[in-house]
């Protein structure tokens, strides 16, 4: 990845953080709950997929 792309990604990240921080507390809680649900869904094995024992 080149330096220009790095700066672009960094700028986008800062915009997202600013937008998040500008939300009222109840909306921030909704965003956090949404992200946590996405993370849980990603960790779950696909339905019907074989899960190997620990």
Wavefront OBJ file of the C-alpha trace (Angstrom):
o trace
v 0.000 0.000 0.000
v 1.406 3.390 -0.877
v 1.675 6.438 1.375
v -1.235 8.215 -0.323
v -3.553 5.271 0.365
v -2.337 5.138 3.974
v -3.195 8.821 4.461
v -6.583 8.333 2.814
v -7.437 5.407 5.102
v -6.243 7.377 8.123
v -8.375 10.377 7.134
v -11.411 8.130 6.667
v -10.824 6.580 10.089
v -10.630 10.010 11.709
v -13.883 11.053 10.001
v -15.584 7.928 11.344
v -14.309 8.561 14.873
v -15.471 12.190 14.763
v -18.891 11.143 13.471
v -19.199 8.516 16.209
v -18.203 10.977 18.931
v -20.696 13.541 17.668
v -23.575 11.093 18.233
v -25.682 11.364 21.380
v -24.902 8.689 23.990
v -27.978 6.573 23.184
v -27.074 6.430 19.491
v -23.457 5.547 20.354
v -24.787 2.637 22.416
v -26.809 1.469 19.399
v -23.714 1.599 17.185
v -21.669 -0.361 19.724
v -24.409 -2.986 20.073
v -24.591 -3.304 16.276
v -20.828 -3.787 15.951
v -20.793 -6.329 18.780
v -23.559 -8.301 17.035
v -21.577 -8.262 13.778
v -18.509 -9.541 15.623
v -20.523 -12.341 17.264
v -22.028 -13.329 13.915
v -18.577 -13.463 12.334
v -17.263 -15.742 15.099
v -20.180 -18.177 14.761
v -19.540 -21.081 12.405
v -21.723 -21.166 9.320
v -24.905 -23.113 9.890
v -24.351 -26.701 8.829
v -20.569 -26.354 8.751
v -18.476 -28.935 10.557
v -16.808 -27.649 13.683
v -13.626 -29.393 14.682
v -13.259 -30.129 18.405
v -11.004 -27.752 20.363
l 1 2 3 4 5 6 7 8 9 10 11 12 13 14 15 16 17 18 19 20 21 22 23 24 25 26 27 28 29 30 31 32 33 34 35 36 37 38 39 40 41 42 43 44 45 46 47 48 49 50 51 52 53 54
